[in-house]
Amino acid sequence: MRLAQPDNRLYLGAGGSGKSTLARRHSWGFARVVIVDPNAEPEWGEGAIITDDFAELIEAARSPQFRVAYRVPAMSDPARTIEAYDEATKAAWAAGLDRDVCVIWDEADAYMPDHRLTPFAHGAWNQGRHRGMHIFAIARSPFALSPQLRRNTTALFAFAADEARDLDWYAAVIGRDAAAEIKALPRFSMIEHRRGSPWRRHDLKNS
């Protein structure tokens, strides 16, 4: 399944600001979802098969419809954690051959602790649309992530931030008015910016 354009989404903001809540809402629009769940959050497990077994993940991803929360190992083992993110991404890549699939990288900076994408992540982020892949990356700061993600993002959802470097980046990417808005955002409010469109503010509690 080929998408007309990439669907690479970044959900950025402080912990507890609402970024994972929004990503979960968006994910329910897909019949086929793989969630990388390093914190074993109960919310990600709702309506999902929960597993840490790669074979079980692959088997689930062969179904016409599936929702899998892949519980990667504790982040105290960075090498295995990165490998597990790759496994989830590979399962989504295989599943997307004949129809759309959504893969969610929660705590995405754990996938790229040196700010570099693995070869497979690089391929998925840049060529995933040819496999019907919609990729959601969730993190606290744009600078926790690989520059590749920041350069090839088609939708950005920015929640509250107060770090000067982050705000400077938002000002450069979206505009100074948007950056000022982001600095003052309350919890569960965000700025949405899609490639080629003006930014908009949303309040999740009212939508």
Helices and strands as residue ranges (DSSP letters): E 7-12, H 19-27, E 32-36, H 42-45, E 49-51, H 54-60, E 66-70, H 78-95, E 101-105, G 108-111, H 119-127, G 128-131, E 133-139, G 142-144, H 147-151, E 155-158, H 164-173, H 176-183, E 189-194, E 200-203, G 204-206
